[in-house]
């Protein structure tokens, strides 16, 4: 089950039950979402990106209790570096024309999760 943190100004879920595919200009890759909030997310990938790269995330909840199905654009704002297992971690901020709608969908998903 996902944990919910409220330390930051925006509530976020740690290890959300979400499948995600990230698309850059050339390819699509599966990634592991580490945390999620209304304004962005942190993810792990075997692929390298750099600060400023723009990506598109297809997010799909897998827990059945809360529906989340979005395709949303994001920009890498943090590079957390390489981990021992060869994976890389990044932080992204969402942006898009329909941002209010998407932010509301994510907000509803995050707030529907139970605290541990």
Beta strands, then each sheet from edge to edge (+ up, - down):
strand 1: 3-5
strand 2: 12-14
strand 3: 18-23
strand 4: 28-37
strand 5: 40-45
strand 6: 54-61
strand 7: 69-82
strand 8: 88-95
sheet 1: 1+ 2- 4+ 3- 6+ 7- 8+ 5-
end
